[in-house]
Amino acid sequence: MNELLEKINNLGLKMTEQRKIIVKVLSDSKDHPDVESVHKRASKIDKKIGIATVYRTIKLFEDNNLLEKHEFRGYSSRYETVRENHHHLIDIRSGKVKEFRNTLVDAMQKQIAKEMGYNLVDYRLEIYAVPIKNKTTKK
């Protein structure tokens, strides 16, 4: 939470008590919540926080590069604080998002850009998958 608050202060953005609660919710999130989830969590802390306040705050943070918006296929927009590059695996049955890093994938993307005459400046990898069922063998 402190890292996000520090970035907000450095940008000189106004911090109301409701925005501080939204920052706490976003910072404490282990998942990639949509606006409705952020609102539900924030409302548990302060019942007066309206959905419009959450939408406006998230939009403000996104416009100032404090939040990254993900539009995973088939799901409402999800958000996470801006961090170093990582990838996402989306379980299409549950909607759960798992983050991962892979140096081979990173190197491959840089190499592909280089082979095509470009320097890689950014990338996003989203893998859509279903869990592998354990196969039980009957004898």
Secondary structure as GFF3:
##gff-version 3
##sequence-region A 1 139
A	DSSP	alpha_helix	2	11	.	.	.	ID=ss1
A	DSSP	alpha_helix	17	28	.	.	.	ID=ss2
A	DSSP	alpha_helix	35	45	.	.	.	ID=ss3
A	DSSP	alpha_helix	51	63	.	.	.	ID=ss4
A	DSSP	beta_strand	67	70	.	.	.	ID=ss5
A	DSSP	beta_strand	78	81	.	.	.	ID=ss6
A	DSSP	beta_strand	87	91	.	.	.	ID=ss7
A	DSSP	beta_strand	97	100	.	.	.	ID=ss8
A	DSSP	alpha_helix	103	115	.	.	.	ID=ss9
A	DSSP	beta_strand	126	129	.	.	.	ID=ss10
###
